[in-house]
């Protein structure tokens, strides 16, 4: 059985949803399960250098008060899961192409899941700009990945084209709900699903 997870590393519901999925799988293990992390950009038009997060969020949600309400809902959900979420220290909303490329690089050595966890932690816990190449290289090195290979132009172009192709397909297929994962022809999982729904 294979689960293809379409997500973005700046999506807080995907951060929460990954934790719920892991817990559900611990409750009901699936021997031989293959999980593949697939790119989906919440902000496909994001400038390469990213933007100021607060200004972006205020514009996206239609005002400062609405932004605070949304952040409060997300914080409450994360708190119930026991997840650290430090939204107040996040300064940038990054372009996530490079982060998705790092995940694909990690997947070549079976470390995609660890890369996803490291990127979520870097962004939601430490407030790091995960669109910054130097920060991504540091993350790769911390996980023992080949940071040099990740940074080479040829490898970069190859993975970037793959990320762009998959993301383009998902942008066409997306609905109003952020999809965390989909198992083709069997079931669909969403980032807001509970453990009970995931194991039902």
C-alpha positions in Angstrom: 0.0 0.0 0.0 1.3 3.5 -0.9 0.3 6.9 0.5 1.2 9.9 -1.6 1.2 12.9 0.6 0.6 16.3 -1.1 1.5 19.1 1.3 3.4 22.3 1.8 6.0 22.8 4.5 4.5 26.2 5.5 1.0 24.8 6.0 0.3 24.5 9.7 -2.6 22.0 9.1 -0.1 19.8 7.3 2.2 20.0 10.2 -0.6 19.0 12.5 -1.9 16.4 10.1 1.4 14.7 9.8 1.5 14.2 13.5 -2.1 12.8 13.4 -1.2 10.5 10.6 1.8 9.2 12.4 -0.2 8.5 15.6 -2.9 6.8 13.6 -0.3 4.5 12.0 1.1 3.7 15.4 -2.4 2.7 16.5 -3.0 0.6 13.4 0.3 -0.3 11.7 0.2 -1.1 8.0 3.1 -3.5 7.2 4.8 -2.7 3.9 3.3 0.8 3.8 5.2 3.2 1.5 4.8 7.0 2.2 5.9 9.4 -0.6 6.1 13.1 0.1 4.8 15.1 -2.9 5.1 18.9 -3.4 2.2 21.2 -3.3 2.7 25.0 -3.0 0.1 26.9 -1.1 1.6 30.0 -2.6 2.7 29.1 -6.1 3.2 32.8 -7.1 5.4 33.5 -4.0 8.6 35.5 -4.9 11.7 33.5 -4.7 12.9 35.6 -1.7 9.6 35.2 0.1 7.7 38.0 1.8 7.1 39.5 5.2 4.8 37.0 6.9 2.6 39.4 8.9 1.9 41.6 5.9 1.2 38.6 3.8 -1.2 37.0 6.4 -3.1 40.3 7.0 -3.6 40.6 3.2 -4.5 37.0 2.8 -7.1 36.9 5.6 -8.5 40.4 5.1 -7.3 42.1 8.2 -5.2 41.9 11.4 -8.1 40.7 13.6 -9.1 37.9 11.2 -5.4 36.8 11.0 -5.3 36.6 14.8 -8.5 34.5 14.9 -7.0 32.1 12.3 -3.7 31.9 14.2 -5.6 31.2 17.5 -7.5 28.3 15.9 -4.3 26.8 14.6 -2.5 27.3 17.9 -5.4 25.6 19.7 -5.3 22.6 17.4 -1.5 22.3 17.7 -1.7 22.5 21.5 -4.2 19.7 21.7 -1.7 17.6 19.7 1.1 18.5 22.0 3.0 20.2 19.2 5.2 23.3 19.6 4.0 26.1 17.3 5.7 29.5 17.7 3.8 31.6 15.1 5.0 34.9 16.7 8.6 34.4 15.8 8.0 33.5 12.1 9.1 36.5 10.1 9.0 35.3 6.5 6.6 33.4 4.3 9.0 31.7 2.0 8.9 30.3 -1.5 8.9 26.5 -0.8 10.3 25.1 -4.0 13.8 24.7 -2.6 12.4 23.0 0.6 10.5 20.5 -1.6 13.6 19.9 -3.6 15.5 19.1 -0.4 12.8 16.6 0.5 13.2 14.9 -2.8 16.9 14.8 -2.3 16.3 13.2 1.1 14.0 10.6 -0.5 16.9 9.3 -2.5 18.4 7.9 0.7 15.2 7.1 2.5 15.2 10.3 4.6 12.3 12.2 3.1 10.2 11.8 6.3 13.0 13.0 8.5 13.5 16.0 6.1 9.8 16.9 6.4 10.0 16.8 10.2 13.2 18.9 10.2 11.6 21.5 7.9 8.4 21.7 9.9 10.5 22.1 13.1 12.7 24.8 11.5 9.7 26.8 10.4 7.0 26.3 13.0 9.2 25.9 16.1 12.3 28.0 15.3 10.9 30.5 12.8 13.6 30.0 10.3 13.4 31.1 6.7 13.2 27.7 4.9 13.4 29.3 1.6 16.9 30.3 2.3 19.4 28.0 0.6 22.0 28.3 3.4 19.5 27.3 6.0 18.4 24.3 3.9 22.0 23.2 3.5 22.4 23.3 7.2 19.3 21.1 7.7 20.7 18.6 5.1 24.0 18.5 7.0 22.4 18.0 10.3 20.5 15.0 9.0 23.7 13.6 7.4 22.5 14.2 3.9 24.9 15.1 1.1 24.6 18.8 1.2 27.1 19.3 -1.6 25.1 17.1 -3.9 21.9 19.0 -2.9 23.6 22.3 -3.8 25.0 21.4 -7.2 23.3 23.0 -10.2 22.7 19.8 -12.2 21.1 18.1 -9.3 19.2 21.3 -8.4 17.7 21.6 -11.9 16.7 17.9 -12.0 14.8 18.0 -8.8 13.4 21.4 -9.4 11.8 20.3 -12.6 10.2 17.3 -10.9 8.9 19.5 -8.1 7.5 22.0 -10.6 5.8 19.3 -12.7 4.1 17.6 -9.7 3.0 20.9 -8.2 1.6 22.1 -11.4 -0.6 19.0 -11.7 -1.8 19.4 -8.1 -2.6 23.1 -8.6 -5.1 22.1 -11.3 -6.7 19.4 -9.2 -6.8 21.3 -5.8 -10.1 22.1 -4.1 -10.9 24.4 -1.2 -9.5 22.0 1.4 -5.8 21.5 1.9 -5.1 17.9 1.1 -2.5 16.2 3.3 -2.5 12.9 1.7 -4.2 10.7 -0.9 -4.1 6.9 -1.5 -5.1 6.5 -5.1 -8.4 4.8 -5.5 -8.7 3.8 -1.8 -9.1 6.7 0.5 -8.3 10.3 1.0 -6.8 11.9 4.1 -7.0 15.5 5.0 -4.9 17.5 7.4 -7.9 18.1 9.7 -8.7 14.4 10.1 -8.7 13.0 13.6 -7.0 9.8 14.7 -10.4 8.1 14.8 -11.2 9.0 11.2 -7.8 8.0 10.0 -8.1 4.5 11.5 -11.7 4.0 10.7 
